[in-house]
């Protein structure tokens, strides 16, 4: 019998309560960027035994009367026929799949955003026609020169102002995508710009399960996330902004820490002041509070790290690739006393 280390029911309740609190904090409407997988989250279920792969969907179903979903896809990914490695389908095919799955749960999908849109991109235009035939609203967002560092241009009528304003009707707007680099955060910030120009009170938050901010940096659950994203060059780190603001350690990852000064300036430009003192503040992840047996989760995470190592080795050999990913995971293992001999038989 599998030992349980995670209380899913507690998690669902805490997470939905936290999101509702965040809506109230902003006094009206919340745009929330959903990272990772909204369903079929088998990584989470492997490292947090008791976590159900569709927990995020179940949580959203608790809020479905207040929530709507906007899916973002990078138009360049459509043109390149970018494929999801885990599913073997293209990003545009996955958008159609996501719409169908969300609707099967009774969730409202209001629209799709074509990010980095160009009239010369025939593939994106054909996909737009396909969506419209299925009665899905489509909006265009454009590339902004110097993004994300040219803030005066970005936060102007020639930057975010050129993007089409997404019409939304509910107070919780979920921004999701078929994969990383699709433009979720840019879509949220663009909407903040347009909403504030219309005199509306709105806020932004981020929801990613990993890394778990209130677990130690070298906790096995967080190390397993680093192993799972070894191909992306993500690195878990102590959030220096959180430490400086509150004198407390919190775990985040390098991309969010690096982009935070830029985001903070954007918030100040758009909203008059920034609501956040650190990238960790932006998050609404309550997973760490639902761990009910830490040792069970540590052992499960150790097994996941070793599994990822063998998986990387096999793929690199099969494809004749340089052993970059496996070497990175091997370093995580050696630095934390993990051996392939620890793998369960």
N, C-alpha and C positions, 0 to 999 in steps of 0.2 A: 504494500500500500504506500502511495506517495505521501511523504510528509508535507504538511501545509506550513508555509512561512509568511503568507500574505492574506489579509482579510479583505476580500473583494467587496463585500457589502459595506464595510466601514469606509473603504476607499470611494465607492460610488457616492455615498452620502456626503463625505467630507469635500469631495471634488465639486459636486454640484452646488453645495453651500458656498464654497469659496468663490465660484464664478458669479453667483448671484450677489455676493457681497461686493465684488469688484464692479458689477454693474451699478450698484447703489452708490459706491464711492465716486463714480463719475457723474452721477445724477441724471442718467438718461439712457445712454447707449454704449455698448462695448463691442469693439472689433477685436476678436481674439484669433491670433495666429496659431493654428494647430500643426505642430511638427510631428514627425514620426507617423506611424500607421494608426488610422482610426479604427481599423478592425484587422483581424488576422495578425495581431501583434504577438507572434510566437516567441520573439526574443524576450519580451516582458514575462510571458508565461513560463519560460524556461528558467530565468534568473530569479523570479519571484513566485515560487510555487504556490498556487492558489489564485494568482492573477488570471482572469479569463481573457482569452485573446480578443474578445469583442467588448471588453470593459468600457472603452471610450464611447462606443456606440450606445451601450446601455446607459451610460451617464448622460449622453445627449438626449436620449429618449425621455429622461426625467425632466428635461428642459424644453422638449420639442414644441410646446405651445408658445414659447418665447424666442425660439431659435430659428435662424435660417442659414443656409449654407451657400457660400460662394466658392467656386472652384477656379483656381488660377492655373494656367498653363503657359509656358514660355513659347511664343510662336516659333522661335528658332528650333526648339525641340521637335515641333511638328515637322518642320522642313527637313530635319536631320533624321527623322524616324527614330528618335531616341527610345530605347527599350528599357523597361523595368527588369533588372537582372533577376529579381525573385520570381516574377510572373511570366517573363518572356513575351510580354506584349508591349506595344508602343505606348507612349504617354497619351496620345490622343485616344487610343482605344481604351486606356485606363480611365480617362475622364468619363467616357460613356458608361463604363462598368461602375464607376463610383456613383454616378447619378442614379443608375438602376438600383444599386444596393441601398443607398440612402433612402430612396423612395420606398423601397420594400419595408423599411423600418418605420415608415410614416413620417420621415423627416422632410422638411421643405427645402428643396434646392432652388434658389431663386435665380441664379445666373452663373455664367462662365465668363472669366476675364481672359482675353488674349493679351498677355504681356509682351512687351518688345514688338508690338505689331507694326507691320509695314505693308503698304499696298502692293509692294512687289512680291510679297510672300504668297504665292498661289496656293500652297499647301494649307496655310492658315485660313485663307479665304474659303477654300473648299470645305474645311472642317467647320467653319462658321455656318455655312449653308446647311451642312448636315445637322448641326445643333438647332438651327432655326426650324428645320423641318420637324424636329421633335419638340417644338414649342419651348425651347430654352432660350432665354434672353442672353445676348452676347454683348460685351463691352470691350473697347479697345484702350489699352494703355501703351504708352510709347517709350522708347529708349530716351534717356536724358543724358546729354553729354556731360562727362565728368562725374557721373553717379558712382559712389555716394558722397564724394568729397566736395563737390561744387554746390555748397548749401544755398548760397544766394540765388542760383539758377533753379535748383531743385524745388525750393520752397517759394515758387513764384508762379505767375500765370503762364510763363513760358516753360515751366517744369511740370509739377503736379497739376497745375491748372489746365494743361493741354489734355490730360487724361479725361476720358469720359467718366462722369459721375455715376456711380452705381446706385440705382434706386433700390432702397431696402425698406422693409416695412416693420421689422421686429427689433427688439432692443438688445438681442444677442446675435451678432453676425459672425459665423464661423468661417474663417478664411483657410482653405486647405488646398492641397495640390497633389498631383501624382508622384512627385519626387522633389528632392532638393534643387535649389537654383531656379525654381519656377516663378518666383516673384511675390511670395506671400507677404513678406514684410513691407515691400514697396507698395503693394496694393492697400494694406492697412493704413500706411502713412499718407498715401494719396487721398484716401477717404477722409482721414482726419483733417487734411487741408481743406477739402471741399465742404465738409460738414461745418467746420469753424467759420468758413467764409459765409455760410448760410445762417450763422448765429446759433448753431445747435451744440449742445453739450454731449460730447462723446469721449470715449477713452480707448486705450489700446492695452492689450495684455498678450502674454505668450504662454502656450501650454505645450510643454514637452515632458515626457516621462523621465528621460535620462539626459544628463546625469542627475541623480537625485541630490538636490541642493543641500539637504540637511543630514546627509550621510558623510562620513570622512572622505577625503580625497582618494585615499588608497583602500577604501572599502571595496570588497570583491564585486558588489553590484555595479559600482562605478567603473571599476577596472574592466568588467565584462562589456560595458558600453564602449569603452575605449578600444577594446579588441574588436568589437562589432563594427566600428567605424574606422578601422585602421586604414582602409582604402581611401578615406576622405581626408586623412591627416588632421582629424580632430584630436585635441588634447584637453583632457580635464585639467582644471586649475582652480586655485583659490581665487575667488572674485575679489580683486584688490579694491574695487569701488565700494563693495559691501563692507569689507574690513575697515576701510577708512571712515565710512559713514556711521557704522554701528559698533565697531570694535569686536565684531563676531565673524567667524569664518563661515563661508558658504561656498559650495562647489558649483562652478559653471564651466563652460568650455570656451576655448580660445576665440572662436569666431564672434561670440556674443560680447566677450570682454573687449576685443579689439574694436568692434563697431560701436560700442556704447557711447563714447564721447561724441561721435557723429550723430547718433540717435538723439542724445540729450539736447544737442544744439537744435536739431530739427523740432523736437518737442517745444523748446523755448520759442522758436520762430513761429510755429503753428499755433500753439496754445497760450503763449505769453509766459509760461513757466513750465518746467519739467515736473511731472508727477512722481518721478522716480529718482532715487539716489544711486541705484546700482542695476546692472542687468538682472540680478537675482530678484530684485523688487518687481520686475516686469512679469515674472512667472507666477503661475497659479497651480503648481504641481504639489499635490498632497500625498504622493506615493509613499514617501518615507514614513509618514504617520500611520500607515496601514500595515507595516511589517509587524507581524505578531511573533515570529521566531527568527531572530537574526542569524543564528547558526545554520538553520535550514537554507536561508537565502544565500549565505556565504558559500556553502558547499555547492549549491546549485550553480552559482555564478562561477565558481572555480571550474566546474565541469564544462560550462559554456565557453570559457576562455580556451580550454584545451580543445574543445570541439571546433572552435573558430580557427585555431592553429592548424589542425589537421585539414580542415576545409580549404584554407588558404594554400597549404602545401600541395594539395591535390590539384587545385585549379591552376596554380603556377606551373606545375609539371605538365599537366594536360595541355596547356596553351603555350608552353615554351616561354613563359614570362620570367623576368628577373624576380628573385624572391623578396621583394620589398615588403609586402604585407605580412608574410610569415615571419620575417626578421623582426618587424615591429612588435608583433604579438609575442614572439620569443623573448624580446626584451622585457615586455610586461611580465611574462611568466618568471623569468630569472630574477627580476627585481623584487618579486613578491613571493618567492619560495614555492613556485608551482612547477611541477614536473609532469611530463607525459605519463610517467608511471602512476600518477594520481588518478588517471582516467579510469572510471568504473568499467569493469569488464562485462 
